[in-house]
Amino acid sequence: MADHHEVSPAAGYDPKIIERFAEQLLRKADNVRVGCAVGGGVFGVFVGAVPLTPLKSVWGLPAGFGVATIILGALVGILIGWVIGEGRAFRYRVQAQSAIFQLEIERRVTSAVAEAVATATAHAASPVLEEPPKLPSVPPLSPAPPVAEEPAEGPAKPPSLPPLSPVIESPRPTEPLLRPPGSPLPPLSPSPEEPPLSPAVGD
């Protein structure tokens, strides 16, 4: 049998808690980065101090180089620790940004809903009666003059056409228009309108 847990009113939603959580994550990211850099520097100092210890035979460096190796080891250790710390700090920053983003979304949704409710309440409280748009005033039209009605007549007669003249057929020539091949041409007579040709002068 599962127990049903009820959320008490004291444990209600509080956006300030999310803001504080995001700030803690950002501070933790900075602390991790700095802590890793410091730890890397300390480790580099220990590694660089090897020539000053009885283990100097491992490196084969004289003790005079001990200070230089300590400084070099510290710098390399800080650099390595900073890179490792930056990778770990990035995760905390992503969590902090996610919490801030969710909080921002919640605030925008709440303000949009509140604005919509206020607008709906304002419209419901004071309903505005919209008047129908007035048409532009047009002067009254004067009545059209009465059209005189023409007396009704019988069906209209078509216009009279002139009488048709009889068709006169022209007599057909009895002679054939074409002469058969080999028949002589008829003699040509000079036309009375043309003067006779005179012989050429100076032959």
C-alpha positions as CSV (number, residue, x, y, z in Angstrom):
1,M,0.0,0.0,0.0
2,A,1.6,3.2,-1.2
3,D,1.6,6.2,1.1
4,H,0.3,9.4,-0.3
5,H,2.4,12.4,0.7
6,E,0.7,15.7,0.7
7,V,2.8,18.9,0.3
8,S,2.3,21.2,3.2
9,P,1.6,24.9,2.5
10,A,5.0,25.8,4.0
11,A,6.7,23.8,1.3
12,G,5.0,25.8,-1.5
13,Y,6.7,27.2,-4.6
14,D,9.1,30.0,-4.0
15,P,11.1,31.5,-6.9
16,K,13.7,33.0,-4.5
17,I,14.8,29.5,-3.6
18,I,15.6,28.8,-7.2
19,E,17.5,32.1,-7.5
20,R,19.6,31.2,-4.4
21,F,20.2,27.8,-5.8
22,A,21.5,29.2,-9.1
23,E,23.7,31.7,-7.2
24,Q,25.2,28.8,-5.2
25,L,25.9,26.8,-8.3
26,L,27.7,29.8,-9.9
27,R,29.8,30.3,-6.7
28,K,30.6,26.6,-6.6
29,A,31.7,26.7,-10.3
30,D,34.2,29.5,-9.4
31,N,35.4,27.7,-6.3
32,V,36.0,24.5,-8.2
33,R,38.0,26.2,-10.8
34,V,40.1,28.1,-8.3
35,G,40.5,25.1,-6.1
36,C,41.7,22.9,-9.0
37,A,44.2,25.5,-10.0
38,V,45.5,25.8,-6.5
39,G,45.7,22.0,-6.1
40,G,47.5,21.7,-9.4
41,G,50.0,24.4,-8.3
42,V,50.7,22.6,-5.0
43,F,51.2,19.3,-6.9
44,G,53.5,21.1,-9.3
45,V,55.6,22.6,-6.5
46,F,56.1,19.1,-5.0
47,V,57.1,17.7,-8.3
48,G,59.4,20.6,-9.0
49,A,61.1,20.2,-5.6
50,V,62.3,16.7,-6.4
51,P,65.9,17.9,-7.1
52,L,66.1,19.3,-3.5
53,T,65.2,16.0,-2.0
54,P,67.1,12.7,-1.8
55,L,65.2,11.7,-4.9
56,K,67.4,14.0,-7.0
57,S,69.1,11.0,-8.5
58,V,65.8,10.3,-10.4
59,W,66.0,13.5,-12.4
60,G,69.8,13.8,-12.5
61,L,69.6,17.6,-11.9
62,P,71.9,19.4,-9.5
63,A,70.3,21.0,-6.4
64,G,71.0,24.5,-7.9
65,F,68.2,24.0,-10.3
66,G,65.7,23.2,-7.5
67,V,64.2,26.7,-7.3
68,A,63.7,26.8,-11.1
69,T,62.0,23.4,-11.2
70,I,59.7,24.4,-8.3
71,I,58.6,27.6,-10.1
72,L,58.2,25.7,-13.4
73,G,56.3,22.8,-11.7
74,A,54.0,25.3,-9.9
75,L,53.1,27.1,-13.2
76,V,52.5,23.8,-15.0
77,G,50.4,22.5,-12.1
78,I,48.3,25.7,-12.0
79,L,47.7,25.5,-15.7
80,I,46.6,21.8,-15.6
81,G,44.5,22.4,-12.5
82,W,42.8,25.4,-14.1
83,V,41.9,23.4,-17.2
84,I,40.5,20.5,-15.1
85,G,38.6,22.9,-12.8
86,E,37.1,24.7,-15.8
87,G,35.7,21.5,-17.2
88,R,34.0,20.7,-13.8
89,A,32.9,24.3,-13.3
90,F,31.1,24.2,-16.7
91,R,28.7,21.6,-15.4
92,Y,27.7,23.7,-12.5
93,R,27.2,26.8,-14.7
94,V,25.0,24.8,-17.0
95,Q,22.8,23.7,-14.1
96,A,22.6,27.3,-12.8
97,Q,21.7,28.7,-16.2
98,S,19.0,26.0,-16.6
99,A,17.4,26.9,-13.3
100,I,17.5,30.6,-14.2
101,F,16.0,29.9,-17.6
102,Q,13.2,27.9,-16.1
103,L,12.5,30.7,-13.6
104,E,12.4,33.3,-16.4
105,I,10.0,31.1,-18.4
106,E,7.7,30.8,-15.4
107,R,7.8,34.6,-14.8
108,R,6.9,35.4,-18.4
109,V,4.1,32.8,-18.5
110,T,2.7,34.2,-15.2
111,S,2.8,37.8,-16.5
112,A,1.2,36.8,-19.8
113,V,-1.6,34.9,-18.1
114,A,-2.2,37.8,-15.6
115,E,-2.3,40.3,-18.5
116,A,-4.8,38.1,-20.4
117,V,-7.0,37.7,-17.4
118,A,-6.9,41.4,-16.7
119,T,-7.8,42.2,-20.3
120,A,-10.7,39.6,-20.3
121,T,-12.0,41.0,-17.0
122,A,-11.9,44.6,-18.3
123,H,-13.8,43.5,-21.4
124,A,-16.4,41.7,-19.3
125,A,-16.8,44.5,-16.8
126,S,-17.5,47.2,-19.4
127,P,-19.0,45.8,-22.6
128,V,-18.8,48.2,-25.4
129,L,-21.7,48.4,-27.7
130,E,-20.5,48.9,-31.2
131,E,-22.7,51.1,-33.3
132,P,-23.2,50.1,-36.9
133,P,-21.0,52.2,-39.2
134,K,-22.9,55.1,-40.6
135,L,-23.2,55.2,-44.4
136,P,-22.3,58.5,-46.0
137,S,-25.3,60.7,-46.5
138,V,-26.5,60.8,-50.1
139,P,-29.1,63.4,-51.3
140,P,-32.5,61.9,-52.1
141,L,-33.0,61.0,-55.7
142,S,-35.5,63.0,-57.6
143,P,-38.3,61.0,-59.2
144,A,-37.7,60.2,-62.9
145,P,-39.9,62.2,-65.3
146,P,-42.9,60.2,-66.5
147,V,-42.4,58.5,-69.8
148,A,-45.1,59.2,-72.3
149,E,-46.6,55.9,-73.3
150,E,-47.1,55.4,-77.1
151,P,-50.4,54.2,-78.2
152,A,-50.4,50.5,-78.7
153,E,-50.5,49.7,-82.4
154,G,-50.9,46.5,-84.3
155,P,-48.0,44.5,-85.3
156,A,-45.4,46.5,-87.0
157,K,-45.4,46.1,-90.8
158,P,-42.1,45.4,-92.5
159,P,-40.9,48.0,-94.9
160,S,-42.1,47.6,-98.4
161,L,-39.6,46.4,-100.9
162,P,-39.5,47.5,-104.5
163,P,-40.9,45.0,-107.0
164,L,-38.6,42.6,-108.6
165,S,-37.7,43.1,-112.3
166,P,-37.9,40.1,-114.6
167,V,-34.7,38.4,-115.5
168,I,-33.9,38.6,-119.2
169,E,-31.7,35.9,-120.6
170,S,-29.3,37.0,-123.3
171,P,-29.3,34.8,-126.4
172,R,-26.4,32.4,-126.7
173,P,-24.1,32.7,-129.6
174,T,-24.7,29.9,-132.1
175,E,-21.1,29.9,-133.3
176,P,-18.6,28.1,-131.2
177,L,-16.3,30.3,-129.2
178,L,-13.4,28.1,-129.8
179,R,-12.2,27.1,-133.3
180,P,-11.1,23.6,-134.0
181,P,-7.4,23.2,-134.6
182,G,-6.2,23.7,-138.2
183,S,-9.2,25.9,-139.3
184,P,-8.3,29.3,-140.9
185,L,-8.8,32.5,-139.0
186,P,-11.7,34.7,-140.1
187,P,-10.6,37.8,-142.0
188,L,-10.0,40.9,-139.9
189,S,-11.6,44.1,-141.0
190,P,-10.1,47.4,-140.0
191,S,-12.0,49.1,-137.4
192,P,-13.6,52.4,-138.5
193,E,-12.1,54.3,-135.5
194,E,-8.5,53.6,-136.5
195,P,-6.9,55.5,-139.5
196,P,-5.2,53.4,-142.1
197,L,-1.4,53.0,-141.7
198,S,0.6,55.2,-143.9
199,P,3.8,53.9,-145.5
200,A,7.0,54.8,-143.7
201,V,8.6,58.0,-145.0
202,G,12.2,57.9,-146.2
203,D,12.3,54.2,-147.3
